[in-house]
Amino acid sequence: MDDARDRCLDSFHAHRPFLQRAHHAAAELRLVERLPGGFVGGVDPSADMVALAQARCPPSAAVQLEQGTAASLPFPDERFAAVFSVHTLYFWTQPVAGLREVWRVLRPAGRVLLGYRPRADPAAAQFPPHIYRFYDPAEVEGMLAAAGFREVASEEVLVGTGRVTITSATKAAAA
């Protein structure tokens, strides 16, 4: 997954500040090093995961880790130039509402990138359906469009013997 993750991170090189899940934000502190003057925000619904992330990466002017959910992001409007979420969409109880929140915290022309295992991946059948909800790329693209995003596109990336779909979209620039 490191190669796919690095490709995703490189695609956001010019976008700052940057939001992703808290425990991943701590693991990706190198983003701040890549983006002088950058900012990384992280969100996780688990207080324990936020505490673990903060222990690995103490909050600073460049890093803010908060407890929250996709449906109610604890950041002001237009705070981020990019949002990066990998393997979290499965757990969102209201994905379109969560994507509308992502749209809210993105600046005009900001990008969102979602990485997930598609429903068609045989490995998806191994996960308990009462916990994980898998989507086809067309469904994710439709949810992004319903949330107001434009320039929606999906790409499949091979990871080991499985597949990960990366779907990206852009918030329309201010008129």
GUKE-950275 format. One line per field, with one value per residue (C-alpha): residue number from 0; residue in one letter; x, y, z. Coordinates in steps of 0.02 Angstrom, whole numbers. Example, Ala and Ser with C-alpha at 12.3 -4.5 7.8 and 13.67 -1.06 7.14 Angstrom:
2
n (0  1)
res (A  S)
px (615  684)
py (-225  -53)
pz (390  357)
***
This chain:
175
n (0  1  2  3  4  5  6  7  8  9  10  11  12  13  14  15  16  17  18  19  20  21  22  23  24  25  26  27  28  29  30  31  32  33  34  35  36  37  38  39  40  41  42  43  44  45  46  47  48  49  50  51  52  53  54  55  56  57  58  59  60  61  62  63  64  65  66  67  68  69  70  71  72  73  74  75  76  77  78  79  80  81  82  83  84  85  86  87  88  89  90  91  92  93  94  95  96  97  98  99  100  101  102  103  104  105  106  107  108  109  110  111  112  113  114  115  116  117  118  119  120  121  122  123  124  125  126  127  128  129  130  131  132  133  134  135  136  137  138  139  140  141  142  143  144  145  146  147  148  149  150  151  152  153  154  155  156  157  158  159  160  161  162  163  164  165  166  167  168  169  170  171  172  173  174)
res (M  D  D  A  R  D  R  C  L  D  S  F  H  A  H  R  P  F  L  Q  R  A  H  H  A  A  A  E  L  R  L  V  E  R  L  P  G  G  F  V  G  G  V  D  P  S  A  D  M  V  A  L  A  Q  A  R  C  P  P  S  A  A  V  Q  L  E  Q  G  T  A  A  S  L  P  F  P  D  E  R  F  A  A  V  F  S  V  H  T  L  Y  F  W  T  Q  P  V  A  G  L  R  E  V  W  R  V  L  R  P  A  G  R  V  L  L  G  Y  R  P  R  A  D  P  A  A  A  Q  F  P  P  H  I  Y  R  F  Y  D  P  A  E  V  E  G  M  L  A  A  A  G  F  R  E  V  A  S  E  E  V  L  V  G  T  G  R  V  T  I  T  S  A  T  K  A  A  A  A)
px (0  147  171  -15  -17  138  58  -97  6  108  -53  -88  87  22  -131  -119  -187  -233  -362  -363  -405  -311  -207  -155  -112  12  88  101  184  308  173  212  395  350  241  333  205  81  -49  -115  -280  -340  -509  -557  -717  -616  -545  -418  -356  -343  -243  -129  -104  -67  62  149  128  92  -24  65  37  61  -40  -216  -293  -475  -610  -754  -845  -866  -1045  -986  -806  -736  -659  -719  -784  -653  -511  -428  -361  -369  -452  -379  -474  -422  -523  -649  -797  -855  -900  -990  -1173  -1226  -1094  -1174  -1194  -1010  -958  -1060  -958  -798  -863  -896  -719  -637  -585  -648  -552  -503  -485  -548  -471  -555  -463  -567  -584  -721  -867  -807  -642  -656  -572  -723  -824  -709  -765  -920  -1063  -1141  -983  -916  -1014  -924  -966  -940  -841  -996  -1089  -948  -940  -1129  -1116  -980  -1085  -1237  -1130  -1087  -918  -860  -724  -759  -649  -598  -439  -400  -233  -167  -108  -29  -158  -304  -373  -399  -503  -451  -592  -552  -660  -648  -752  -799  -696  -783  -864)
py (0  117  145  183  295  388  414  484  597  658  705  826  903  1075  1068  1135  1130  946  843  656  530  566  409  421  606  562  425  547  691  689  782  936  916  903  1057  1201  1310  1166  1108  932  904  735  670  505  455  363  464  324  337  527  509  380  495  643  540  502  678  813  952  1106  1251  1126  980  975  808  806  683  689  602  631  688  829  883  992  1122  1289  1314  1313  1265  1139  1134  943  800  624  474  293  143  245  263  88  151  313  292  432  445  586  690  654  708  868  902  870  993  1121  1114  1119  1283  1323  1216  1099  913  760  589  431  265  108  -74  -91  -209  -313  -355  -537  -489  -379  -537  -579  -427  -434  -347  -281  -176  -140  -69  -83  21  12  158  219  230  332  444  471  513  641  720  723  814  949  893  907  823  656  511  340  239  63  27  -148  -175  -344  -467  -349  -189  -17  112  293  414  599  753  941  1075  1203  1363  1520  1615)
pz (0  26  -161  -187  -34  -92  -263  -178  -66  -213  -302  -160  -159  -209  -95  81  211  211  309  340  476  639  658  475  496  631  524  379  469  325  230  333  289  103  111  193  277  264  387  420  508  566  624  704  795  928  1073  1097  917  931  1091  1008  859  973  1066  900  834  963  904  839  722  580  650  725  774  830  880  757  616  431  464  577  545  685  568  497  321  184  303  187  11  6  99  94  165  145  203  303  184  234  407  364  412  295  158  59  218  258  83  102  259  161  30  169  240  68  -11  -186  -312  -168  -200  -110  -133  -67  -65  -37  -80  -211  -186  -336  -250  -192  -27  16  48  194  295  407  313  474  501  325  179  13  -140  -326  -400  -492  -325  -246  -399  -384  -200  -235  -372  -256  -126  -253  -318  -500  -603  -521  -579  -517  -543  -488  -406  -375  -197  -170  -236  -207  -281  -209  -299  -286  -325  -334  -357  -352  -267  -397  -393  -334  -476)
***
